[in-house]
Amino acid sequence: MLPWLTPHAPFPPLEAALTKPNGLLAAGGDLSPERLIEAYRRGIFPWFSAGEPILWWSPDPRMVLLPSELRISHSLNKVLNKGNYEIRIDSAFSQVMQACAAPRKGQSGTWIHPEIISAYLVLHEMGLAHSVETWVDGELMGGLYGVSQGKMFFGESMFSRIPDASKIAFVHLVRQLQYWDFGMIDCQMKTAHLASFGAREIPRTEFSQKLRELVNYPERVQKWCFDHEPVE
């Protein structure tokens, strides 16, 4: 039976997560900052549709990208070098979340509903959730958002309104995290898109071990400002 979280109940151990569906750990609880921070520090994230109970996940294996293992295709490298875009950070967090929540081809709904948006806006105001944005001619054309804990970044979602816009934002994020000596980016579930950048699956036990170390570094809670060396 799936554990139900009362307001102050701790999360069950990760080993208790189901294998089908992969990683479903618990239901219930709330999306308070305290609960979300606890979840991320333990490698757990919320994922549920509007109208459903809150569902908490910790899949095994876990898709991650080590910043030092970033791969950039030749075609994307050419786009990056054109430089006909502007990268901004934390300038339009709400807009990025709304864009990520917009309907997509082949999908009937979204898990980024108003309850999720409200919760992550609070984390953003606390300096723990961040957006990386690609702007072209003053218009927001793509980007991503996620949560930072210590030297760990948890990617949540990305969007593009023109080709490669989210990829541009992602590469700049990874370069910056590498420059800041971040150890790992959580990509949650396996996708061919993320694998093309060098992301790979690792066992949950290995993920948890790395996570315990990385989340305990001092937090960058101020508004982020990118200062990495130019993308090559």
N, C-alpha and C positions, 0 to 999 in steps of 0.2 A: 504494500500500500504506500502511496506517495505521501511523505510527511507534509503536514499542514503547519505553516509557521504562524504562531501567535505573535502579537506585537513585539515581545521582548525575547522570543525564542531564538537560540543560535541556529545557524545552518547545520544540517547533518554533515558528517564526514563525506568527502568527495567520493570515497569508495562506495558509498550507498547509492550513487547515481545509477539510473537505469541504463541498460544497453540498448533497449528499444522502447521509446526513441532514445537515441544516443545522447547521454548526458543529462537527461531530465532528473533534477535533484530534489526539488521541493516546490510547493505552491503556497500562495498566501503571502503574509507579511505586508510590507509597504514599500514605497519608493522614496523614503526619507533619505536625506544625505548620509545619515549615519549607516543606514542599512545598505545603501549602494556602495559606500566606501568599504564597508566590511566585506561585501560580496567581491568587489574587484581585488581587494588585497588577498582574497582566498582563491581567486581564479574562477569566480562565479559571475554570471551576467543574466539580466532579465530579458526574456523574449516571449511575448504573448500578444495575442490580437485584442483589439478593443472589445470590451464586454466579457472577456475571459478573466479568470483569476490570474494573478501574477504568477508566472512560471519562471523558475530559476534553473540555469543550465551550467554544466561543466563537462563538456564532451571529452571523450578519449578515443583516438588521439586528438591533439590540439594543433591547429594550424598556426604557425608563428613565422615571423621574419626576423632574423638577426640583422641589424642595420649594416653590418660589415659584409653581408652576403647579398646585398641588393644587386639585381641584374637589370640593365637597361638595354632594350633592343636598339639596333642601329636606327630604325625609323623613328623611334621616340627620342633618341638622342638628337636627331636632326631637328625635331620640333622644339626640344628644350633649348637648343643653341640659337634658334631664330629669335627668341626673346621678345616676341610680339605679344606679351602678356605681362600682367603684374600679379605678384603673389602677395596676398595680405593674410594676416593672422589675427584671429579673434576680432575681426571688424564686423562680422555679420553672422554670428553664431546661430541666432534664431532663423535667419534666412536659409542658412545651410541645412538646418534640421528640417525646415519646411520643404526644401527642395528634395532632400533625401526621402521624405515621406510621400512625395507625389507619385501617382500611379505610374507603373512601368509596364512596358509591353510584355504580355505573357503572365502578369501577376494580377490576381483578383483583389488584393488588398495590401495593407501595410501594417507592420508591427510598430511603426513610429507614429503613434497616435497622440492626441493631446496630453494624455496622462504621462507618457514618456517624455514628450517635449518639455512639459512643465518641470519634471524632475531633473532633467539634464540642464535646463536653464539655471536652476539653483546651483548645480555643480559648477557651471560656467562662471556664475557670479562669485563663487568661492575660489576661482582660479584653478579648478581641477579638471574641467572639461574645456576642450579647445577646438577651434575650427581653423582649417587651412583652406584658403580660397584662391581660385584662379579668376582674375578679372581681365576682360578684354574690352578696350574702349569704354571703360567706366561701367561695364555691365558684369554681374556675377555669372560666370559661365560654367563653373564646376568647383568641386571641393569635397571635403570630408570633415568628419568630426570624430572625436574620441575622448578618452579619459586618461589622465596622467597620474601615476602614483610612483614617487621616487624616481627611479631610472627605468620605469616600465611604462609603455604606452599601449592602451587598449583601443584598437580601432573599432569603430561602430558601423559607420556607413559612409558611402560616397555617392556623388552624382555628377553627371556631365550634361550640359546643354549643347555642347559642340564636341567634336571628336577630340579625344586626348586631354580634355580639361581636368578631369579628376586624376589622370595619370601624372600630369604636370604637378599638381598639388601634392600628390603622394610622394613623388621623387624628392621634392623640396623638403617635405616633412622628414623622410628617412635620412636625407643628408644632414639635416639639422640635428636629429636625434643621435646620429653617429658622431657629430661634432661635439655634442654634449655628453658623449659616452653613455648613452642609454644602451641597455643590454638586450632588449627584446621588444618586439611589437606583436601583440596578440591579434591574430586574424580570425580567431574563433573556429570557423568551419572551412573545410577545404573547398577552394574554387580554382579553376584553371587560370582565371584572371590573376589571382594573387600568386599562384605558382609560377607564372611567367616572370614575376619580379624576384623570384628566388625564395619565396615562402615555402615551408615544408611542414609536414606533420611530425610531431614528437609525442611520446607517451605522456599521459597526464601526470604520472609520477615525476618525470623529468621536468615538465612544465612547472609543477608545483614547487619543486626544489629550487629552480632558478628564480621563480617568482618571489619566494620567501626572502631571498637575498635582495632582489632589485627594489622591492617596494619599501624597504627600510632606509633608503638613501634620503637625504633632505629633499623636501618638495619644492618645486618651482611654482609657487602659487601666484606670482605676479602675472600680469598680462604678458603673454609670450611676444618676443621680438626675435626674428630670425637673424642670425649673424654668421651663418655657415659660409664656408668658402664657395666660390662659384661652382655650379653644377658643370661637370665636364662630360 
